[in-house]
């Protein structure tokens, strides 16, 4: 497991206010889903437990 990473910028842009939002990564594991809490760049409320499949699992077979 990788150490905790604070003040990390997330490049994802599939949700409004997510692109370039600052996040804290608590734990990194090998898998096909990521779950994050993030503060939107539009100054909205913190989004908790946002879940998304990784890109390689979203591609059509």
C-alpha positions in Angstrom: 0.0 0.0 0.0 1.2 3.5 -0.9 1.5 6.2 1.8 -1.2 8.8 2.2 -1.0 11.6 -0.4 -2.4 15.0 0.5 -3.2 18.0 -1.7 -3.1 15.9 -4.9 -4.8 17.3 -8.0 -7.2 14.9 -9.8 -7.2 15.2 -13.6 -10.6 13.5 -14.0 -13.3 15.6 -15.7 -16.4 13.4 -15.8 -18.2 15.4 -13.0 -18.8 19.1 -12.8 -16.1 20.8 -10.7 -14.0 17.7 -10.5 -11.2 18.6 -13.0 -8.2 19.8 -11.2 -9.9 19.5 -7.8 -7.6 18.8 -4.8 -8.0 15.5 -3.1 -6.3 13.4 -0.4 -5.5 9.8 -1.3 -5.9 7.7 1.8 -5.1 4.3 0.3 -4.1 2.9 -3.1 -5.0 -0.7 -4.0 -5.0 -2.7 -7.2 -8.5 -2.9 -8.6 -11.0 -1.6 -11.2 -12.9 1.0 -9.2 -11.7 4.2 -7.5 -13.6 6.0 -4.7 -12.7 9.6 -3.8 -13.9 12.5 -1.6 -13.2 15.8 -3.3 -13.9 19.5 -3.0 -15.3 20.8 -6.4 -13.4 23.6 -8.0 -16.7 25.6 -8.2 -16.6 25.9 -4.4 -19.5 23.5 -4.0 -19.8 21.2 -1.0 -17.4 18.3 -0.6 -18.5 15.2 -2.6 -17.9 12.0 -0.5 -17.5 8.5 -1.7 -17.7 9.3 -5.4 -17.2 5.9 -7.2 -16.1 5.2 -10.8 -14.8 2.3 -12.8 -11.3 2.8 -14.1 -11.0 3.7 -17.8 -9.7 0.2 -18.9 -12.9 -1.4 -17.5 -15.2 1.0 -19.3 -13.9 0.2 -22.8 -16.1 -2.1 -24.9 -14.7 -5.6 -25.5 
